[in-house]
């Protein structure tokens, strides 16, 4: 079965860095686009970054451009989100997502808290 598991979240000071991991199984993840979303308390879930299938083209939300980088390691079936220069407004639960045959699959999320 399709499964996505996020990890790497935690508490970090403003200006710090974290790297998130999304381990994928149950499908050939390299041929599908993979996405990172986040959801802060009382806010809508928003798309943060996407990496294309069959290639490495990427897109980012304006709020994270120049600070976050999405990448993948097909041999390890893993998608990453490198987050630098973190701000308090980056605090959220971060989710890995993929759309396969018109169905959305989600991980359980990993909490990122940016606070001094």
Residue pairs with C-beta under 8 A, 6 or more apart in sequence:
1 26
2 24
2 25
2 26
2 27
2 98
2 100
2 105
3 24
3 25
3 26
4 22
4 23
4 24
4 96
4 97
4 98
4 105
4 106
4 107
5 22
5 23
5 96
5 107
5 108
6 20
6 21
6 22
6 94
6 95
6 96
6 107
6 108
6 109
6 110
7 20
7 21
7 23
7 110
8 18
8 19
8 20
8 21
8 110
9 18
9 20
9 93
9 94
9 110
9 111
9 112
9 113
10 18
10 111
10 112
10 113
11 113
11 115
12 18
12 86
12 112
12 113
12 114
13 86
13 114
13 115
13 116
14 86
14 87
14 88
14 114
14 115
14 116
15 85
15 86
16 86
16 114
17 82
17 83
17 84
17 85
17 86
18 83
18 86
18 112
19 80
19 81
19 82
19 83
20 36
20 80
20 81
20 82
20 83
20 94
20 110
20 112
21 78
21 79
21 80
22 34
22 36
22 78
22 79
22 80
22 81
22 96
22 107
23 77
23 78
24 34
24 77
24 78
24 79
24 96
24 98
25 77
27 98
27 100
29 72
29 74
29 77
29 79
29 98
30 53
30 54
30 72
30 74
31 53
31 54
32 53
32 98
32 99
32 100
33 50
33 51
33 52
33 53
33 98
33 99
34 50
34 51
34 53
34 70
34 72
34 79
34 96
34 97
34 98
35 47
35 48
35 49
35 50
35 51
35 96
35 97
35 98
36 47
36 48
36 49
36 50
36 70
36 79
36 81
36 94
36 95
36 96
36 97
37 45
37 46
37 47
37 48
37 94
37 95
37 97
38 45
38 46
38 48
38 90
38 92
38 93
38 94
38 95
38 112
39 45
39 46
39 92
39 93
39 95
39 109
40 89
40 91
40 92
40 93
43 92
45 95
46 61
47 61
48 60
48 61
48 64
48 68
48 81
48 94
49 58
49 59
49 60
49 61
49 64
49 68
49 69
49 70
49 81
50 58
50 59
50 70
51 57
51 58
51 70
51 71
51 72
51 79
52 58
56 71
56 72
58 69
58 70
60 68
60 70
63 89
64 83
64 90
67 83
67 84
67 85
67 86
68 81
68 82
68 83
68 84
69 80
69 81
69 82
69 84
70 79
70 80
70 81
70 82
71 79
71 80
71 82
72 78
72 79
72 80
73 80
79 96
81 94
83 90
83 112
86 112
86 114
87 114
88 114
88 115
89 114
90 112
90 114
91 112
91 113
91 114
91 115
92 112
93 109
93 110
93 111
93 112
94 109
94 110
94 111
94 112
95 106
95 107
95 109
96 106
96 107
97 104
97 105
97 106
97 107
98 104
98 105
99 105
